[in-house]
Amino acid sequence: MFGRETRMLLRHYLEQGTSKSALARQLGVSRDTIHRWIRDGDLDRDLETTPLQYGPRAPVATKLDAYKAIIETRLTAYPELSAVRLLDEIRAAGYDGGYTQLKAFVRRVRPAPPPEPIIRFETPAGRQAQVDFARFRFDWGIRYALLVVLGYSRLLWCRFYPRQDMAALMDGLESAFAYFGGVPRELLFDQMKAVITRDLRLEGGALIRNVEFLRFAHHWGFTPRACRPYRAQTKGKVERPVRYVRGNFVYGRTFLNDGDLDHQRQLWLEHVANARVHATTHERPRDRFDREERFLLQPLAAHRYTSLVLERSSPSTAVRRPPRPLVTVEKRSLAAYAQLTGGAA
C-alpha cells in the first residue's frame, strides 16, 4: 500500500471526478487494485487521526565539525572571545573553512552572560531627589522636559524648556523646590554637563563639578551628586518617570502651544501623576509626601539665586520681553566738535 500522502492524493483525485482507470494507468497498477483499496477503506485509513510526521533532516558535514569541541571549550572558559579570535585559533589547528559558518556557530553556542543584578536603592525621606532632562518634539519645535523626582515619596515635578542648559536647570530646580515646599539634602544627576565638568572616577580620579552650579547648590543648601558612567540604572527613580511622561502625558494628547502645554502639565501633575498609586510604594506620591516627607525637607532659601555669569532662562510659557526701543542720535562731523571745544578744524 502507498504512504499517507499518496492516499490523500488518490482520494483527492477521486473526489474531483478522475476515473479509476486513469489513476490505475498513472500509478502503474490494475483497476481492480484501485477498487480493492476503495472497498477495504485503505484510502481513508488513519487520515483523520494520524498526524503527518517528518523525519529529522540528515545533518550535513562541514569543515567546522572537527573544531566545534575546541570552540565550545574556549567559549566556556572565556565567553566573550570574538569569532575573529576563534578563527585564528582553529586555523592554527588546521581549519581551512570560511568565517561565516564559524560566526553562525559561535552565535548559537556562546554562553549568555548572567544579567547583572540591579539592587533597588531606597533613600530616607527628605534625603534625595533625582534629576534628568528628556527631549520631546512638538509641532512648533523641540522642547526639553526637566524632571525632578523625590526619592522617598516619588513626588514628581516637571516643566518644558526650549533649551537644555544650565540656566534652564537652575530655573527648573528653583520651581521644583517651590513646588515641594523645601529642598532635599542631595540631588542625583546623570553625566549632565551643566553639573559635571569631568568624571575621572573610573580612572582613579575625582568628580569635577561646574563651579557656577556649585555656587547655586550652596545657595540652596543641597549636595550635587552624579551616578557613575554607564550606570544610569542607579538613577531609575527618574528614568522611569521619563517614560511615564512620554507615554502617559505627551503621547496621544494635543497641545496648541507652549502655554497650553504648561497648563495641561500642571493639571496632569496634580490629578494624575502625583495622585496615582505608585507601582513600587503602593501609595499615592502626594499622600506619602504629605505624611512622611514634607516636613523633613530643608527650608527654602530666602531669595532666588543671582548668577553673575548667566542670564536666567525663562520657561517656555514666559512672555517674551519686547525689544528695546531705538533712540535716534544726531550725527556731527569732527570739525563741528572741534569748534565747540574752541579748537581748529
Secondary structure as a PSIPRED ss2 file (coil, helix, strand):
# PSIPRED VFORMAT (PSIPRED V4.0)

   1 M C   1.000  0.000  0.000
   2 F C   1.000  0.000  0.000
   3 G C   1.000  0.000  0.000
   4 R H   0.000  1.000  0.000
   5 E H   0.000  1.000  0.000
   6 T H   0.000  1.000  0.000
   7 R H   0.000  1.000  0.000
   8 M H   0.000  1.000  0.000
   9 L H   0.000  1.000  0.000
  10 L H   0.000  1.000  0.000
  11 R H   0.000  1.000  0.000
  12 H H   0.000  1.000  0.000
  13 Y H   0.000  1.000  0.000
  14 L H   0.000  1.000  0.000
  15 E H   0.000  1.000  0.000
  16 Q C   1.000  0.000  0.000
  17 G C   1.000  0.000  0.000
  18 T C   1.000  0.000  0.000
  19 S C   1.000  0.000  0.000
  20 K H   0.000  1.000  0.000
  21 S H   0.000  1.000  0.000
  22 A H   0.000  1.000  0.000
  23 L H   0.000  1.000  0.000
  24 A H   0.000  1.000  0.000
  25 R H   0.000  1.000  0.000
  26 Q H   0.000  1.000  0.000
  27 L H   0.000  1.000  0.000
  28 G C   1.000  0.000  0.000
  29 V C   1.000  0.000  0.000
  30 S C   1.000  0.000  0.000
  31 R H   0.000  1.000  0.000
  32 D H   0.000  1.000  0.000
  33 T H   0.000  1.000  0.000
  34 I H   0.000  1.000  0.000
  35 H H   0.000  1.000  0.000
  36 R H   0.000  1.000  0.000
  37 W H   0.000  1.000  0.000
  38 I H   0.000  1.000  0.000
  39 R H   0.000  1.000  0.000
  40 D H   0.000  1.000  0.000
  41 G C   1.000  0.000  0.000
  42 D C   1.000  0.000  0.000
  43 L C   1.000  0.000  0.000
  44 D C   1.000  0.000  0.000
  45 R C   1.000  0.000  0.000
  46 D C   1.000  0.000  0.000
  47 L C   1.000  0.000  0.000
  48 E C   1.000  0.000  0.000
  49 T C   1.000  0.000  0.000
  50 T C   1.000  0.000  0.000
  51 P C   1.000  0.000  0.000
  52 L C   1.000  0.000  0.000
  53 Q C   1.000  0.000  0.000
  54 Y C   1.000  0.000  0.000
  55 G C   1.000  0.000  0.000
  56 P C   1.000  0.000  0.000
  57 R C   1.000  0.000  0.000
  58 A C   1.000  0.000  0.000
  59 P C   1.000  0.000  0.000
  60 V C   1.000  0.000  0.000
  61 A C   1.000  0.000  0.000
  62 T C   1.000  0.000  0.000
  63 K C   1.000  0.000  0.000
  64 L C   1.000  0.000  0.000
  65 D H   0.000  1.000  0.000
  66 A H   0.000  1.000  0.000
  67 Y H   0.000  1.000  0.000
  68 K H   0.000  1.000  0.000
  69 A H   0.000  1.000  0.000
  70 I H   0.000  1.000  0.000
  71 I H   0.000  1.000  0.000
  72 E H   0.000  1.000  0.000
  73 T H   0.000  1.000  0.000
  74 R H   0.000  1.000  0.000
  75 L H   0.000  1.000  0.000
  76 T H   0.000  1.000  0.000
  77 A H   0.000  1.000  0.000
  78 Y C   1.000  0.000  0.000
  79 P C   1.000  0.000  0.000
  80 E C   1.000  0.000  0.000
  81 L C   1.000  0.000  0.000
  82 S C   1.000  0.000  0.000
  83 A H   0.000  1.000  0.000
  84 V H   0.000  1.000  0.000
  85 R H   0.000  1.000  0.000
  86 L H   0.000  1.000  0.000
  87 L H   0.000  1.000  0.000
  88 D H   0.000  1.000  0.000
  89 E H   0.000  1.000  0.000
  90 I H   0.000  1.000  0.000
  91 R H   0.000  1.000  0.000
  92 A H   0.000  1.000  0.000
  93 A C   1.000  0.000  0.000
  94 G C   1.000  0.000  0.000
  95 Y C   1.000  0.000  0.000
  96 D C   1.000  0.000  0.000
  97 G C   1.000  0.000  0.000
  98 G C   1.000  0.000  0.000
  99 Y H   0.000  1.000  0.000
 100 T H   0.000  1.000  0.000
 101 Q H   0.000  1.000  0.000
 102 L H   0.000  1.000  0.000
 103 K H   0.000  1.000  0.000
 104 A H   0.000  1.000  0.000
 105 F H   0.000  1.000  0.000
 106 V H   0.000  1.000  0.000
 107 R H   0.000  1.000  0.000
 108 R H   0.000  1.000  0.000
 109 V H   0.000  1.000  0.000
 110 R C   1.000  0.000  0.000
 111 P C   1.000  0.000  0.000
 112 A C   1.000  0.000  0.000
 113 P C   1.000  0.000  0.000
 114 P C   1.000  0.000  0.000
 115 P C   1.000  0.000  0.000
 116 E C   1.000  0.000  0.000
 117 P C   1.000  0.000  0.000
 118 I C   1.000  0.000  0.000
 119 I C   1.000  0.000  0.000
 120 R C   1.000  0.000  0.000
 121 F C   1.000  0.000  0.000
 122 E C   1.000  0.000  0.000
 123 T C   1.000  0.000  0.000
 124 P C   1.000  0.000  0.000
 125 A C   1.000  0.000  0.000
 126 G C   1.000  0.000  0.000
 127 R C   1.000  0.000  0.000
 128 Q E   0.000  0.000  1.000
 129 A E   0.000  0.000  1.000
 130 Q E   0.000  0.000  1.000
 131 V E   0.000  0.000  1.000
 132 D E   0.000  0.000  1.000
 133 F E   0.000  0.000  1.000
 134 A E   0.000  0.000  1.000
 135 R E   0.000  0.000  1.000
 136 F E   0.000  0.000  1.000
 137 R E   0.000  0.000  1.000
 138 F E   0.000  0.000  1.000
 139 D C   1.000  0.000  0.000
 140 W C   1.000  0.000  0.000
 141 G E   0.000  0.000  1.000
 142 I E   0.000  0.000  1.000
 143 R E   0.000  0.000  1.000
 144 Y E   0.000  0.000  1.000
 145 A E   0.000  0.000  1.000
 146 L E   0.000  0.000  1.000
 147 L E   0.000  0.000  1.000
 148 V E   0.000  0.000  1.000
 149 V E   0.000  0.000  1.000
 150 L E   0.000  0.000  1.000
 151 G C   1.000  0.000  0.000
 152 Y C   1.000  0.000  0.000
 153 S C   1.000  0.000  0.000
 154 R C   1.000  0.000  0.000
 155 L C   1.000  0.000  0.000
 156 L E   0.000  0.000  1.000
 157 W E   0.000  0.000  1.000
 158 C E   0.000  0.000  1.000
 159 R E   0.000  0.000  1.000
 160 F E   0.000  0.000  1.000
 161 Y E   0.000  0.000  1.000
 162 P C   1.000  0.000  0.000
 163 R C   1.000  0.000  0.000
 164 Q C   1.000  0.000  0.000
 165 D C   1.000  0.000  0.000
 166 M H   0.000  1.000  0.000
 167 A H   0.000  1.000  0.000
 168 A H   0.000  1.000  0.000
 169 L H   0.000  1.000  0.000
 170 M H   0.000  1.000  0.000
 171 D H   0.000  1.000  0.000
 172 G H   0.000  1.000  0.000
 173 L H   0.000  1.000  0.000
 174 E H   0.000  1.000  0.000
 175 S H   0.000  1.000  0.000
 176 A H   0.000  1.000  0.000
 177 F H   0.000  1.000  0.000
 178 A H   0.000  1.000  0.000
 179 Y H   0.000  1.000  0.000
 180 F H   0.000  1.000  0.000
 181 G C   1.000  0.000  0.000
 182 G C   1.000  0.000  0.000
 183 V E   0.000  0.000  1.000
 184 P C   1.000  0.000  0.000
 185 R C   1.000  0.000  0.000
 186 E E   0.000  0.000  1.000
 187 L E   0.000  0.000  1.000
 188 L E   0.000  0.000  1.000
 189 F E   0.000  0.000  1.000
 190 D C   1.000  0.000  0.000
 191 Q C   1.000  0.000  0.000
 192 M C   1.000  0.000  0.000
 193 K C   1.000  0.000  0.000
 194 A C   1.000  0.000  0.000
 195 V C   1.000  0.000  0.000
 196 I E   0.000  0.000  1.000
 197 T E   0.000  0.000  1.000
 198 R E   0.000  0.000  1.000
 199 D E   0.000  0.000  1.000
 200 L C   1.000  0.000  0.000
 201 R H   0.000  1.000  0.000
 202 L H   0.000  1.000  0.000
 203 E H   0.000  1.000  0.000
 204 G C   1.000  0.000  0.000
 205 G C   1.000  0.000  0.000
 206 A C   1.000  0.000  0.000
 207 L E   0.000  0.000  1.000
 208 I E   0.000  0.000  1.000
 209 R E   0.000  0.000  1.000
 210 N C   1.000  0.000  0.000
 211 V H   0.000  1.000  0.000
 212 E H   0.000  1.000  0.000
 213 F H   0.000  1.000  0.000
 214 L H   0.000  1.000  0.000
 215 R H   0.000  1.000  0.000
 216 F H   0.000  1.000  0.000
 217 A H   0.000  1.000  0.000
 218 H H   0.000  1.000  0.000
 219 H H   0.000  1.000  0.000
 220 W H   0.000  1.000  0.000
 221 G C   1.000  0.000  0.000
 222 F C   1.000  0.000  0.000
 223 T E   0.000  0.000  1.000
 224 P E   0.000  0.000  1.000
 225 R E   0.000  0.000  1.000
 226 A E   0.000  0.000  1.000
 227 C C   1.000  0.000  0.000
 228 R C   1.000  0.000  0.000
 229 P C   1.000  0.000  0.000
 230 Y C   1.000  0.000  0.000
 231 R C   1.000  0.000  0.000
 232 A H   0.000  1.000  0.000
 233 Q H   0.000  1.000  0.000
 234 T H   0.000  1.000  0.000
 235 K H   0.000  1.000  0.000
 236 G H   0.000  1.000  0.000
 237 K H   0.000  1.000  0.000
 238 V H   0.000  1.000  0.000
 239 E H   0.000  1.000  0.000
 240 R H   0.000  1.000  0.000
 241 P H   0.000  1.000  0.000
 242 V H   0.000  1.000  0.000
 243 R H   0.000  1.000  0.000
 244 Y H   0.000  1.000  0.000
 245 V H   0.000  1.000  0.000
 246 R H   0.000  1.000  0.000
 247 G H   0.000  1.000  0.000
 248 N H   0.000  1.000  0.000
 249 F H   0.000  1.000  0.000
 250 V H   0.000  1.000  0.000
 251 Y C   1.000  0.000  0.000
 252 G C   1.000  0.000  0.000
 253 R C   1.000  0.000  0.000
 254 T C   1.000  0.000  0.000
 255 F C   1.000  0.000  0.000
 256 L C   1.000  0.000  0.000
 257 N C   1.000  0.000  0.000
 258 D H   0.000  1.000  0.000
 259 G H   0.000  1.000  0.000
 260 D H   0.000  1.000  0.000
 261 L H   0.000  1.000  0.000
 262 D H   0.000  1.000  0.000
 263 H H   0.000  1.000  0.000
 264 Q H   0.000  1.000  0.000
 265 R H   0.000  1.000  0.000
 266 Q H   0.000  1.000  0.000
 267 L H   0.000  1.000  0.000
 268 W H   0.000  1.000  0.000
 269 L H   0.000  1.000  0.000
 270 E H   0.000  1.000  0.000
 271 H H   0.000  1.000  0.000
 272 V H   0.000  1.000  0.000
 273 A H   0.000  1.000  0.000
 274 N C   1.000  0.000  0.000
 275 A C   1.000  0.000  0.000
 276 R C   1.000  0.000  0.000
 277 V C   1.000  0.000  0.000
 278 H C   1.000  0.000  0.000
 279 A C   1.000  0.000  0.000
 280 T C   1.000  0.000  0.000
 281 T C   1.000  0.000  0.000
 282 H C   1.000  0.000  0.000
 283 E C   1.000  0.000  0.000
 284 R C   1.000  0.000  0.000
 285 P H   0.000  1.000  0.000
 286 R H   0.000  1.000  0.000
 287 D H   0.000  1.000  0.000
 288 R H   0.000  1.000  0.000
 289 F H   0.000  1.000  0.000
 290 D H   0.000  1.000  0.000
 291 R H   0.000  1.000  0.000
 292 E H   0.000  1.000  0.000
 293 E H   0.000  1.000  0.000
 294 R H   0.000  1.000  0.000
 295 F H   0.000  1.000  0.000
 296 L H   0.000  1.000  0.000
 297 L C   1.000  0.000  0.000
 298 Q E   0.000  0.000  1.000
 299 P C   1.000  0.000  0.000
 300 L C   1.000  0.000  0.000
 301 A C   1.000  0.000  0.000
 302 A C   1.000  0.000  0.000
 303 H C   1.000  0.000  0.000
 304 R C   1.000  0.000  0.000
 305 Y C   1.000  0.000  0.000
 306 T C   1.000  0.000  0.000
 307 S C   1.000  0.000  0.000
 308 L C   1.000  0.000  0.000
 309 V C   1.000  0.000  0.000
 310 L C   1.000  0.000  0.000
 311 E C   1.000  0.000  0.000
 312 R C   1.000  0.000  0.000
 313 S C   1.000  0.000  0.000
 314 S C   1.000  0.000  0.000
 315 P C   1.000  0.000  0.000
 316 S C   1.000  0.000  0.000
 317 T C   1.000  0.000  0.000
 318 A C   1.000  0.000  0.000
 319 V C   1.000  0.000  0.000
 320 R C   1.000  0.000  0.000
 321 R C   1.000  0.000  0.000
 322 P C   1.000  0.000  0.000
 323 P C   1.000  0.000  0.000
 324 R C   1.000  0.000  0.000
 325 P C   1.000  0.000  0.000
 326 L C   1.000  0.000  0.000
 327 V C   1.000  0.000  0.000
 328 T C   1.000  0.000  0.000
 329 V C   1.000  0.000  0.000
 330 E C   1.000  0.000  0.000
 331 K C   1.000  0.000  0.000
 332 R C   1.000  0.000  0.000
 333 S C   1.000  0.000  0.000
 334 L H   0.000  1.000  0.000
 335 A H   0.000  1.000  0.000
 336 A H   0.000  1.000  0.000
 337 Y H   0.000  1.000  0.000
 338 A H   0.000  1.000  0.000
 339 Q H   0.000  1.000  0.000
 340 L H   0.000  1.000  0.000
 341 T C   1.000  0.000  0.000
 342 G C   1.000  0.000  0.000
 343 G C   1.000  0.000  0.000
 344 A C   1.000  0.000  0.000
 345 A C   1.000  0.000  0.000
